[in-house]
Amino acid sequence: MRFFGTTWVDHDHGYTPRRIGVAVGSLAAAVASCLVLRFAYEGVALAGTGGLVTVLLVVMFAVSSALAFRHTWDGFTRRPDPDRQASLRGLLAIGFVGSLLAYFFRSLTEAPGEKLYRAEYEAARTEHERRTARRTRNPSKKRRRS
């Protein structure tokens, strides 16, 4: 919700262009990241470390990206556990391409995290209305039953 402010509430004040911008930006960042990873792969291949190291490097980035995609995708619908988040920090840093792709795909349908924020917002509004609806009169003027 970083790029949307409060425009996600009523989908106003440039919500659609912002969502398009986020989708294009995250896709461009993912493409640029893949180019950087390709340069890293070529560097390892030029070093002549052998086929096993090259295969392990590719598998590591593929698995890390898949896990990062899933973790980021799940983070759009529910709050992540802080302890699990801290333990996965390194893996998510390696699989940054997966996180960028999850951000891109989610921004095609909604602002990333909008469903989570909307559910929390609606719950807070309902709770506020429930609390304020009880107090219709001044409680100090209430007649006491004897």
C-alpha positions in Angstrom: 0.0 0.0 0.0 3.1 2.1 -0.1 2.3 3.8 -3.4 -1.4 4.2 -2.9 -1.9 6.3 0.3 -5.7 6.1 1.0 -6.8 6.0 -2.7 -7.5 2.2 -2.3 -10.5 3.0 0.0 -12.7 4.4 -2.7 -10.5 3.8 -5.7 -10.3 7.5 -6.4 -7.6 10.2 -7.0 -5.5 8.4 -9.4 -5.9 4.8 -8.1 -5.9 3.2 -11.6 -2.8 5.0 -12.9 -0.9 4.3 -9.7 -1.8 0.6 -10.0 -0.6 0.6 -13.6 2.6 2.3 -12.6 3.2 -0.2 -9.9 2.6 -3.1 -12.3 5.0 -1.6 -14.9 7.6 -0.7 -12.3 7.6 -4.1 -10.6 7.8 -5.9 -13.9 10.7 -3.6 -15.1 12.5 -4.2 -11.8 12.0 -8.0 -12.2 13.4 -7.9 -15.8 16.4 -5.8 -14.6 17.0 -8.2 -11.8 17.0 -11.2 -14.2 19.6 -9.4 -16.3 21.8 -9.0 -13.2 21.3 -12.6 -12.4 22.3 -13.5 -15.9 25.5 -11.6 -15.5 26.2 -13.4 -12.3 25.6 -16.7 -14.0 27.9 -15.8 -16.9 30.6 -14.8 -14.3 30.3 -18.2 -12.7 30.4 -20.0 -16.1 33.5 -18.0 -17.1 35.2 -18.9 -13.9 35.2 -22.5 -15.0 33.9 -23.8 -11.7 32.2 -26.8 -13.3 28.8 -27.9 -14.2 27.7 -28.9 -10.6 28.3 -25.4 -9.2 26.4 -23.9 -12.1 23.5 -26.2 -11.7 23.4 -25.6 -7.9 23.4 -21.8 -8.5 20.5 -22.0 -10.9 18.5 -24.3 -8.6 19.2 -22.1 -5.6 17.9 -19.0 -7.3 14.9 -20.9 -8.8 13.9 -22.4 -5.4 14.5 -19.2 -3.5 12.4 -17.2 -6.0 9.6 -19.7 -5.8 9.6 -19.6 -2.0 9.8 -15.8 -2.0 6.9 -15.6 -4.5 4.7 -17.8 -2.3 5.6 -15.9 0.9 5.0 -12.5 -0.7 1.7 -13.7 -2.2 0.5 -15.0 1.1 1.6 -11.7 2.8 -1.0 -9.9 0.7 -3.9 -11.8 2.3 -2.7 -12.2 5.9 -0.2 -10.7 8.3 3.1 -12.7 8.3 4.4 -14.2 11.5 7.3 -11.9 12.6 9.5 -14.7 13.8 9.1 -16.6 10.5 9.7 -13.4 8.6 12.9 -12.9 10.4 14.1 -16.4 9.8 13.3 -16.2 6.1 14.9 -12.8 5.6 18.0 -14.2 3.8 16.1 -16.6 1.6 13.7 -13.8 0.6 16.7 -11.6 -0.2 18.1 -14.2 -2.6 14.7 -14.8 -4.2 13.9 -11.1 -4.8 12.8 -11.9 -8.3 9.9 -14.0 -7.0 8.8 -11.2 -4.7 8.8 -8.7 -7.6 6.8 -11.0 -9.7 4.3 -11.6 -7.0 3.9 -7.8 -6.6 3.4 -7.5 -10.4 0.8 -10.2 -10.6 -1.2 -8.9 -7.6 -1.1 -5.3 -9.0 -2.9 -6.5 -12.1 -6.1 -7.2 -10.0 -5.8 -4.9 -7.0 -3.3 -2.8 -5.1 -0.9 -5.3 -3.4 -2.3 -5.9 0.1 -5.6 -4.1 -0.6 -7.7 -7.1 0.4 -5.9 -7.4 3.8 -6.1 -3.6 4.5 -9.8 -3.5 3.4 -10.7 -6.3 5.8 -8.9 -4.6 8.6 -10.5 -1.3 7.7 -14.0 -2.7 7.6 -13.5 -4.5 10.9 -12.3 -1.3 12.5 -15.2 0.7 11.1 -17.7 -1.9 12.3 -16.1 -1.9 15.7 -16.2 1.9 15.9 -19.8 2.0 14.8 -20.7 -0.6 17.4 -18.9 1.2 20.2 -20.4 4.6 19.3 -23.9 3.4 18.7 -24.3 2.2 22.3 -24.0 5.7 23.7 -27.1 7.5 22.7 -27.6 9.5 25.8 -25.7 10.9 28.8 -25.2 8.0 31.2 -25.1 10.3 34.2 -28.7 11.2 33.7 -29.8 7.6 33.6 -32.7 6.8 35.9 -31.8 4.3 38.5 -34.2 1.4 39.3 -35.1 1.1 42.9 
